Amino acid sequence: MEDRYYAAVDLDGDPKQAFFGVYDGHGGSKAAEFVAKTLDKKVMAKVSKTDEDAAIDHAIREAYLTTDTDVLKEDLSGGTCCVTAMIRKGNLFVSNAGDCRAILSRNGVAEALTSDHHPSRQDERDKIEALGGYVDRCHGVWIIQGSLAVSRSIGDKHL
């Protein structure tokens, strides 16, 4: 299995603060292992500098991008999709890259909290093509540059 997970509670000594992550590795487990060990620390380092929800959203995004850069610098094989959830001061912050999905059950009804990043989405195809990549359809599945069926991930240096 190339998948990993991480859970931390009582962050910074606060029992109302927690971080959870699920990492769906592909092309080997090294990227998923690296991200599972480091992403929460990067998120907390960025988030600890603000209390505004919009700034926290931005801080989480920046932590994802920094982690991606670090995976590429480490020259780790493969990549990982991920979904994370952070609880802070009674607020839930959920984020994802790729096709890992967060679902909330509200009164027994499933509610998606994230959107999958697939090349079948026109906005994702447009972004890939604007950056010089290409998307093919193979046996009914949209594939990026002949190798990956998700349009966002951490790692995947070849893409």
Backbone as ProteinMPNN parsed JSONL, in Angstrom:
{"seq_chain_A": "MEDRYYAAVDLDGDPKQAFFGVYDGHGGSKAAEFVAKTLDKKVMAKVSKTDEDAAIDHAIREAYLTTDTDVLKEDLSGGTCCVTAMIRKGNLFVSNAGDCRAILSRNGVAEALTSDHHPSRQDERDKIEALGGYVDRCHGVWIIQGSLAVSRSIGDKHL", "coords_chain_A": {"N_chain_A": [[0.844, -1.186, 0.0], [0.472, 2.215, -0.762], [-0.507, 4.268, 0.666], [-0.947, 6.66, 3.336], [-1.577, 7.993, 6.639], [-2.308, 10.586, 9.036], [-2.7, 11.829, 12.297], [-3.235, 14.297, 14.714], [-3.777, 15.556, 17.898], [-4.583, 18.011, 20.416], [-2.955, 20.172, 19.609], [-0.281, 22.42, 19.9], [-0.684, 22.388, 22.633], [-3.361, 22.82, 22.963], [-6.448, 21.528, 23.603], [-8.6, 21.806, 21.921], [-7.758, 21.876, 19.378], [-6.821, 20.315, 16.391], [-5.372, 18.143, 13.875], [-5.819, 16.338, 10.922], [-4.982, 13.97, 8.421], [-5.162, 12.313, 5.274], [-3.377, 10.464, 2.965], [-2.975, 9.628, -0.277], [-0.955, 7.803, -1.888], [0.853, 7.409, -4.985], [2.708, 5.731, -7.515], [4.704, 4.821, -5.874], [5.572, 4.867, -2.352], [6.997, 6.885, -1.113], [6.544, 9.729, -1.387], [4.019, 10.036, -0.165], [4.657, 9.195, 2.434], [6.54, 11.165, 3.194], [4.964, 13.522, 3.071], [2.966, 12.922, 4.941], [4.478, 13.051, 7.25], [5.282, 15.704, 7.381], [3.464, 17.75, 6.493], [1.496, 18.658, 8.364], [3.048, 20.085, 10.216], [4.007, 22.179, 8.683], [1.593, 23.419, 8.015], [0.717, 24.19, 10.6], [2.783, 25.942, 11.335], [2.402, 28.029, 9.533], [-0.277, 28.747, 10.03], [-0.279, 29.509, 12.694], [0.365, 32.144, 12.756], [-1.817, 33.764, 12.407], [-5.286, 34.682, 12.985], [-7.523, 35.069, 11.518], [-10.087, 33.702, 9.502], [-9.982, 33.727, 6.629], [-7.294, 34.234, 6.218], [-6.254, 31.969, 7.364], [-7.151, 29.986, 5.603], [-5.594, 30.735, 3.374], [-3.049, 30.324, 4.467], [-3.022, 27.544, 4.807], [-3.171, 26.732, 2.137], [-0.703, 27.764, 1.247], [1.014, 26.159, 2.773], [0.527, 23.646, 1.625], [1.594, 24.141, -0.953], [4.282, 24.72, -0.336], [5.038, 22.279, 0.748], [4.786, 20.663, -1.519], [6.853, 21.754, -3.092], [9.018, 21.016, -1.47], [8.883, 18.202, -1.625], [9.508, 17.878, -4.314], [12.116, 18.923, -4.32], [13.382, 17.036, -2.735], [13.482, 15.029, -4.483], [11.781, 12.821, -4.606], [10.221, 9.795, -5.602], [7.196, 9.393, -7.482], [3.98, 10.529, -6.269], [1.419, 12.121, -4.286], [-2.01, 12.254, -3.539], [-4.184, 14.141, -1.426], [-6.155, 14.727, 1.535], [-7.029, 16.962, 4.044], [-7.92, 17.89, 7.368], [-8.437, 20.434, 9.659], [-9.019, 21.389, 12.937], [-9.747, 24.253, 14.627], [-10.15, 26.517, 17.144], [-12.927, 26.007, 17.261], [-13.633, 25.987, 14.604], [-13.758, 24.342, 11.425], [-11.459, 23.461, 9.024], [-11.043, 22.366, 5.846], [-9.225, 20.76, 3.299], [-7.96, 19.787, 0.046], [-6.041, 17.928, -2.388], [-6.139, 16.605, -5.512], [-7.903, 13.521, -5.824], [-8.812, 12.831, -3.301], [-11.317, 12.914, -0.912], [-13.356, 14.795, 1.304], [-16.068, 14.108, 3.364], [-18.995, 15.046, 5.028], [-21.295, 13.964, 7.399], [-24.426, 15.034, 7.833], [-27.063, 14.978, 9.82], [-27.464, 12.379, 8.886], [-27.213, 12.651, 6.164], [-25.044, 12.694, 3.459], [-22.568, 15.104, 2.803], [-20.526, 16.673, 0.582], [-17.402, 18.077, 1.256], [-15.232, 18.841, -0.144], [-13.92, 19.27, -3.488], [-13.2, 17.06, -6.097], [-10.157, 16.925, -7.956], [-9.991, 16.451, -11.113], [-8.965, 15.668, -14.459], [-11.15, 15.545, -16.085], [-12.772, 17.64, -15.527], [-13.587, 20.695, -16.946], [-12.385, 23.165, -16.197], [-10.058, 22.282, -14.965], [-8.761, 20.929, -17.078], [-8.363, 23.119, -18.789], [-6.552, 24.634, -17.261], [-4.317, 22.906, -17.129], [-3.632, 22.705, -19.854], [-3.083, 25.402, -20.402], [-0.736, 25.663, -19.052], [0.975, 24.277, -20.633], [0.743, 21.522, -20.673], [-0.855, 18.362, -21.57], [-3.963, 16.66, -22.11], [-5.393, 13.513, -22.432], [-7.901, 11.214, -23.556], [-8.485, 8.034, -22.543], [-9.842, 4.958, -23.019], [-12.227, 5.964, -21.997], [-11.408, 7.404, -19.784], [-10.051, 10.371, -18.533], [-6.735, 11.367, -18.863], [-3.709, 12.729, -17.708], [-1.054, 13.717, -19.626], [-0.652, 11.104, -20.424], [-0.324, 9.593, -18.091], [-1.503, 10.076, -15.473], [-4.519, 10.169, -13.644], [-5.557, 12.165, -12.097], [-5.735, 15.676, -11.553], [-4.362, 17.258, -9.819], [-1.837, 17.107, -7.353], [0.578, 16.316, -4.819], [3.951, 16.384, -5.396], [4.988, 14.188, -8.001], [6.982, 14.772, -10.013], [7.56, 14.398, -12.737], [5.432, 15.516, -14.015]], "CA_chain_A": [[0.0, 0.0, 0.0], [1.215, 3.467, -0.845], [-1.279, 5.268, 1.393], [-0.552, 6.979, 4.7], [-2.484, 8.902, 7.329], [-1.705, 11.259, 10.178], [-3.664, 12.475, 13.191], [-2.63, 14.947, 15.876], [-4.724, 16.309, 18.724], [-3.93, 18.869, 21.414], [-1.877, 20.916, 18.966], [0.199, 23.57, 20.681], [-1.233, 22.268, 23.971], [-4.764, 23.223, 22.958], [-7.272, 20.342, 23.371], [-9.615, 22.098, 20.906], [-7.068, 22.037, 18.103], [-6.392, 19.012, 15.873], [-5.07, 18.065, 12.446], [-5.958, 14.984, 10.396], [-4.665, 13.897, 7.001], [-5.114, 11.034, 4.559], [-2.483, 10.672, 1.834], [-3.165, 8.554, -1.252], [0.25, 7.776, -2.697], [0.889, 6.703, -6.264], [4.06, 5.677, -8.054], [5.594, 4.57, -4.749], [5.053, 5.387, -1.088], [7.892, 7.886, -0.521], [5.919, 11.056, -1.309], [2.97, 9.979, 0.859], [5.337, 9.134, 3.73], [7.124, 12.479, 3.463], [3.894, 14.489, 3.315], [2.321, 12.565, 6.212], [5.359, 13.45, 8.353], [5.661, 17.117, 7.385], [2.449, 18.74, 6.126], [0.856, 19.263, 9.544], [3.973, 21.046, 10.817], [4.014, 23.355, 7.814], [0.299, 24.081, 8.202], [0.685, 24.834, 11.912], [3.725, 27.061, 11.325], [1.77, 29.128, 8.79], [-1.547, 29.115, 10.662], [-0.059, 30.104, 14.015], [0.632, 33.574, 12.597], [-3.05, 34.509, 12.143], [-6.539, 34.191, 13.558], [-8.598, 35.317, 10.562], [-10.404, 32.511, 8.715], [-9.479, 33.854, 5.255], [-5.842, 34.106, 6.284], [-5.978, 30.562, 7.662], [-7.307, 29.296, 4.31], [-4.407, 31.063, 2.581], [-1.906, 29.679, 5.114], [-3.089, 26.114, 4.487], [-2.797, 26.634, 0.724], [0.742, 27.979, 1.176], [1.672, 24.971, 3.33], [0.449, 22.619, 0.581], [2.538, 24.487, -2.016], [5.634, 24.556, 0.209], [5.271, 20.837, 0.861], [5.013, 20.19, -2.888], [8.214, 22.167, -3.448], [9.951, 20.19, -0.703], [8.871, 16.853, -2.207], [10.246, 17.964, -5.577], [13.531, 19.11, -3.976], [13.876, 15.759, -2.204], [13.525, 14.13, -5.645], [11.075, 11.596, -4.245], [9.464, 9.241, -6.716], [5.741, 9.374, -7.356], [3.295, 11.667, -5.696], [0.326, 11.768, -3.403], [-3.193, 13.085, -3.375], [-4.408, 14.217, 0.009], [-7.237, 15.508, 2.124], [-6.706, 17.271, 5.425], [-8.911, 18.629, 8.151], [-7.878, 21.047, 10.845], [-9.989, 21.994, 13.838], [-9.078, 25.342, 15.34], [-11.066, 27.466, 17.779], [-14.304, 25.675, 16.909], [-13.833, 26.022, 13.152], [-13.226, 23.222, 10.655], [-10.842, 23.847, 7.76], [-10.823, 21.147, 5.069], [-8.576, 21.041, 2.019], [-7.546, 18.578, -0.664], [-5.359, 17.979, -3.673], [-6.396, 15.346, -6.204], [-9.24, 12.924, -5.69], [-9.171, 12.505, -1.924], [-12.539, 13.675, -0.672], [-13.895, 14.883, 2.658], [-17.535, 14.038, 3.402], [-19.571, 15.28, 6.341], [-22.652, 13.446, 7.557], [-25.264, 15.995, 8.549], [-28.369, 14.328, 10.005], [-27.515, 11.176, 8.067], [-27.088, 12.968, 4.742], [-23.653, 12.976, 3.104], [-22.326, 16.407, 2.193], [-19.13, 16.785, 0.165], [-16.741, 19.29, 1.71], [-14.168, 19.157, -1.099], [-14.17, 18.913, -4.885], [-12.102, 16.289, -6.683], [-9.408, 17.548, -9.045], [-9.866, 15.487, -12.206], [-8.847, 16.313, -15.768], [-12.45, 15.551, -16.764], [-13.346, 18.968, -15.294], [-13.109, 21.636, -17.966], [-11.471, 24.149, -15.608], [-8.776, 21.612, -14.722], [-8.138, 20.733, -18.406], [-7.919, 24.429, -19.266], [-5.361, 25.008, -16.5], [-3.22, 22.039, -17.564], [-3.247, 23.088, -21.221], [-2.496, 26.741, -20.338], [0.626, 25.496, -18.54], [1.76, 23.529, -21.61], [0.505, 20.081, -20.583], [-1.943, 17.88, -22.416], [-4.886, 15.693, -21.521], [-5.938, 12.542, -23.378], [-8.958, 10.347, -23.053], [-8.101, 6.653, -22.831], [-10.863, 4.035, -22.522], [-13.23, 6.719, -21.263], [-10.825, 8.072, -18.62], [-9.171, 11.491, -18.852], [-5.397, 11.112, -18.32], [-2.758, 13.821, -17.945], [0.199, 13.35, -20.268], [-0.584, 9.657, -20.541], [0.123, 8.869, -16.901], [-2.162, 10.289, -14.195], [-5.946, 10.468, -13.8], [-5.933, 13.292, -11.233], [-5.103, 16.872, -12.1], [-3.554, 17.925, -8.795], [-1.236, 16.22, -6.358], [1.858, 16.786, -4.293], [5.002, 15.551, -6.005], [4.834, 13.888, -9.436], [7.967, 15.635, -10.69], [7.5, 14.24, -14.195], [4.331, 16.296, -14.548]], "C_chain_A": [[0.886, 1.244, 0.0], [0.544, 4.584, -0.046], [-0.754, 5.443, 2.815], [-1.631, 7.854, 5.325], [-1.737, 9.521, 8.496], [-2.821, 11.894, 10.996], [-2.915, 13.055, 14.38], [-3.708, 15.741, 16.597], [-3.924, 17.115, 19.743], [-2.753, 19.636, 20.807], [-1.55, 22.171, 19.753], [-0.394, 23.575, 22.083], [-2.701, 22.642, 24.095], [-5.635, 22.004, 22.646], [-8.379, 20.561, 22.334], [-9.001, 22.295, 19.526], [-6.531, 20.681, 17.653], [-6.135, 19.106, 14.375], [-5.137, 16.601, 12.028], [-5.648, 15.005, 8.904], [-4.699, 12.469, 6.495], [-4.373, 11.306, 3.257], [-2.524, 9.436, 0.937], [-1.987, 8.573, -2.223], [0.069, 7.023, -3.997], [2.304, 6.783, -6.828], [5.114, 5.427, -6.982], [5.06, 5.258, -3.509], [5.851, 6.558, -0.53], [7.254, 9.268, -0.39], [4.851, 11.075, -0.221], [3.577, 9.935, 2.259], [5.881, 10.502, 4.125], [6.038, 13.488, 3.833], [3.194, 14.195, 4.638], [3.156, 13.012, 7.411], [5.557, 14.958, 8.456], [4.53, 18.116, 7.173], [1.822, 19.414, 7.336], [1.745, 20.323, 10.181], [4.032, 22.327, 9.989], [2.708, 24.133, 7.952], [0.301, 24.842, 9.522], [1.633, 26.033, 11.974], [3.108, 28.27, 10.62], [0.532, 29.647, 9.513], [-1.335, 29.837, 11.983], [0.157, 31.612, 13.95], [-0.633, 34.404, 12.405], [-4.24, 33.908, 12.877], [-7.713, 34.373, 12.602], [-8.814, 34.09, 9.685], [-9.848, 32.58, 7.297], [-7.965, 33.698, 5.221], [-5.445, 32.665, 6.591], [-6.115, 29.728, 6.391], [-6.064, 29.502, 3.443], [-3.167, 30.36, 3.152], [-1.87, 28.182, 4.808], [-2.677, 25.888, 3.036], [-1.275, 26.776, 0.572], [1.514, 26.779, 1.713], [1.642, 23.817, 2.328], [1.506, 22.898, -0.496], [3.987, 24.334, -1.56], [5.991, 23.079, 0.32], [5.532, 20.228, -0.514], [6.432, 20.53, -3.329], [9.245, 21.307, -2.733], [10.02, 18.76, -1.242], [9.678, 16.856, -3.505], [11.742, 18.127, -5.319], [14.158, 17.821, -3.47], [14.027, 14.72, -3.311], [12.908, 12.765, -5.326], [10.278, 11.094, -5.436], [7.972, 9.31, -6.423], [5.184, 10.657, -6.784], [2.208, 11.185, -4.765], [-0.814, 12.761, -3.542], [-3.436, 13.157, -1.872], [-5.666, 15.002, 0.342], [-6.869, 15.722, 3.584], [-7.858, 18.032, 6.073], [-8.212, 19.169, 9.392], [-9.02, 21.665, 11.639], [-9.227, 23.032, 14.647], [-10.123, 26.326, 15.843], [-12.512, 27.27, 17.33], [-14.615, 25.704, 15.423], [-13.161, 24.819, 12.502], [-12.712, 23.744, 9.324], [-10.466, 22.567, 7.023], [-10.208, 21.543, 3.73], [-8.175, 19.722, 1.359], [-6.755, 18.921, -1.912], [-5.575, 16.62, -4.316], [-7.796, 14.833, -5.945], [-9.53, 12.372, -4.304], [-10.31, 13.453, -1.537], [-12.927, 13.645, 0.795], [-15.416, 14.941, 2.561], [-17.968, 14.255, 4.848], [-20.972, 14.683, 6.356], [-23.43, 14.426, 8.43], [-26.675, 15.419, 8.614], [-28.538, 13.131, 9.07], [-27.422, 11.407, 6.575], [-25.637, 13.356, 4.456], [-23.551, 14.312, 2.378], [-20.842, 16.489, 1.858], [-18.565, 18.125, 0.631], [-15.624, 19.735, 0.767], [-14.623, 18.758, -2.498], [-12.955, 18.165, -5.418], [-11.463, 17.078, -7.821], [-9.138, 16.476, -10.107], [-9.727, 16.229, -13.52], [-10.152, 16.253, -16.578], [-13.177, 16.878, -16.543], [-12.747, 19.952, -16.297], [-12.12, 22.65, -17.389], [-10.093, 23.542, -15.337], [-8.038, 21.37, -16.041], [-7.578, 22.052, -18.925], [-6.63, 24.854, -18.561], [-4.143, 24.211, -16.968], [-2.712, 22.471, -18.934], [-2.614, 24.475, -21.249], [-1.055, 26.69, -19.841], [1.506, 24.648, -19.459], [1.606, 22.025, -21.539], [-0.58, 19.656, -21.559], [-2.734, 16.803, -21.691], [-5.425, 14.819, -22.636], [-7.094, 11.805, -22.731], [-8.631, 8.933, -23.511], [-9.122, 5.717, -22.19], [-11.88, 4.743, -21.627], [-12.718, 7.465, -20.045], [-9.894, 9.187, -19.1], [-7.848, 11.297, -18.115], [-4.486, 12.288, -18.682], [-1.449, 13.25, -18.467], [0.434, 11.842, -20.26], [-0.258, 8.911, -19.265], [-0.721, 9.02, -15.64], [-3.607, 10.746, -14.408], [-6.455, 11.498, -12.796], [-5.143, 14.51, -11.71], [-4.335, 17.691, -11.064], [-3.043, 16.872, -7.824], [-0.02, 16.928, -5.791], [2.908, 15.828, -4.811], [4.769, 15.398, -7.5], [5.706, 14.806, -10.285], [7.858, 15.563, -12.207], [6.36, 15.021, -14.824], [4.479, 17.773, -14.222]], "O_chain_A": [[1.911, 1.301, 0.679], [0.994, 5.729, -0.087], [-0.2, 4.522, 3.414], [-2.49, 8.391, 4.626], [-0.673, 9.047, 8.894], [-3.777, 12.433, 10.439], [-2.068, 12.391, 14.978], [-4.456, 16.501, 15.982], [-2.721, 16.908, 19.901], [-1.688, 19.737, 21.415], [-2.441, 22.887, 20.21], [-0.591, 24.641, 22.667], [-3.224, 22.768, 25.203], [-5.573, 21.486, 21.53], [-9.026, 19.602, 21.914], [-9.647, 22.817, 18.617], [-5.871, 19.979, 18.421], [-6.612, 20.018, 13.7], [-4.58, 15.73, 12.696], [-6.01, 15.951, 8.205], [-4.313, 11.535, 7.198], [-4.691, 12.25, 2.534], [-2.15, 8.339, 1.353], [-2.014, 9.263, -3.242], [-0.759, 6.118, -4.1], [3.005, 7.778, -6.641], [6.28, 5.78, -7.158], [4.197, 6.132, -3.599], [5.42, 7.174, 0.444], [7.42, 9.915, 0.645], [4.782, 12.022, 0.562], [3.061, 10.575, 3.175], [5.703, 10.943, 5.261], [6.184, 14.226, 4.807], [2.863, 15.121, 5.379], [2.607, 13.319, 8.47], [5.96, 15.451, 9.51], [4.635, 19.248, 7.645], [1.635, 20.63, 7.33], [1.248, 21.352, 10.64], [4.098, 23.427, 10.537], [2.717, 25.363, 8.001], [-0.073, 26.014, 9.561], [1.31, 27.038, 12.607], [3.277, 29.404, 11.067], [0.322, 30.857, 9.596], [-2.138, 30.695, 12.351], [0.134, 32.286, 14.98], [-0.547, 35.623, 12.254], [-4.195, 32.765, 13.331], [-8.801, 33.865, 12.872], [-7.856, 33.503, 9.181], [-9.296, 31.595, 6.807], [-7.42, 33.094, 4.297], [-4.407, 32.196, 6.124], [-5.285, 28.858, 6.129], [-5.548, 28.554, 2.852], [-2.334, 29.859, 2.396], [-0.8, 27.621, 4.576], [-1.923, 24.962, 2.738], [-0.641, 26.0, -0.145], [2.557, 26.42, 1.166], [2.625, 23.089, 2.197], [2.23, 21.989, -0.902], [4.829, 23.865, -2.326], [7.116, 22.68, 0.02], [6.404, 19.371, -0.657], [7.133, 19.681, -3.88], [10.244, 20.91, -3.334], [11.1, 18.173, -1.306], [10.447, 15.929, -3.759], [12.556, 17.532, -6.026], [15.326, 17.543, -3.742], [14.624, 13.663, -3.106], [13.425, 11.717, -5.711], [9.722, 11.889, -6.194], [7.546, 9.287, -5.268], [5.818, 11.712, -6.809], [2.089, 9.992, -4.489], [-0.593, 13.968, -3.65], [-2.94, 12.313, -1.125], [-6.161, 15.811, -0.443], [-6.452, 14.794, 4.276], [-8.644, 18.711, 5.412], [-7.489, 18.448, 10.08], [-9.871, 22.366, 11.094], [-8.205, 22.738, 15.267], [-10.885, 26.896, 15.061], [-13.227, 28.233, 17.055], [-15.756, 25.467, 15.028], [-12.129, 24.34, 12.971], [-13.447, 24.396, 8.581], [-9.664, 21.774, 7.518], [-10.614, 22.526, 3.11], [-8.066, 18.687, 2.015], [-6.796, 20.043, -2.417], [-5.232, 15.593, -3.729], [-8.752, 15.604, -5.857], [-10.412, 11.526, -4.15], [-10.253, 14.651, -1.813], [-12.84, 12.607, 1.451], [-15.977, 15.716, 1.786], [-17.37, 13.706, 5.775], [-21.744, 14.881, 5.418], [-23.124, 14.614, 9.607], [-27.39, 15.373, 7.613], [-29.621, 12.901, 8.532], [-27.538, 10.462, 5.794], [-25.073, 14.227, 5.118], [-24.329, 14.613, 1.473], [-19.996, 16.388, 2.746], [-19.176, 19.174, 0.425], [-15.131, 20.859, 0.861], [-15.584, 18.007, -2.665], [-11.818, 18.589, -5.214], [-12.14, 17.803, -8.551], [-8.184, 15.705, -10.005], [-10.303, 17.304, -13.689], [-10.238, 16.855, -17.648], [-14.099, 17.207, -17.289], [-11.529, 20.016, -16.462], [-11.116, 22.96, -18.031], [-9.078, 24.225, -15.469], [-6.828, 21.579, -16.119], [-6.46, 22.103, -19.437], [-5.719, 25.379, -19.2], [-3.069, 24.775, -17.179], [-1.505, 22.589, -19.148], [-1.699, 24.712, -22.037], [-0.249, 27.562, -20.165], [2.645, 24.334, -19.115], [2.28, 21.309, -22.281], [-1.148, 20.477, -22.279], [-2.235, 16.133, -20.787], [-5.865, 15.323, -23.669], [-7.235, 11.784, -21.508], [-8.515, 8.664, -24.707], [-9.256, 5.683, -20.967], [-12.334, 4.189, -20.626], [-13.502, 8.098, -19.338], [-9.05, 8.968, -19.969], [-7.829, 11.09, -16.902], [-4.496, 12.773, -19.813], [-0.821, 12.408, -17.825], [1.561, 11.371, -20.111], [0.055, 7.722, -19.316], [-0.656, 8.138, -14.783], [-3.878, 11.603, -15.248], [-7.665, 11.683, -12.662], [-4.025, 14.383, -12.207], [-3.726, 18.706, -11.402], [-3.72, 15.89, -7.52], [0.353, 18.011, -6.241], [2.775, 14.611, -4.681], [4.401, 16.354, -8.183], [5.217, 15.521, -11.16], [8.047, 16.571, -12.888], [6.322, 15.177, -16.044], [3.628, 18.578, -14.601]]}, "name": "protein", "num_of_chains": 1, "seq": "MEDRYYAAVDLDGDPKQAFFGVYDGHGGSKAAEFVAKTLDKKVMAKVSKTDEDAAIDHAIREAYLTTDTDVLKEDLSGGTCCVTAMIRKGNLFVSNAGDCRAILSRNGVAEALTSDHHPSRQDERDKIEALGGYVDRCHGVWIIQGSLAVSRSIGDKHL"}
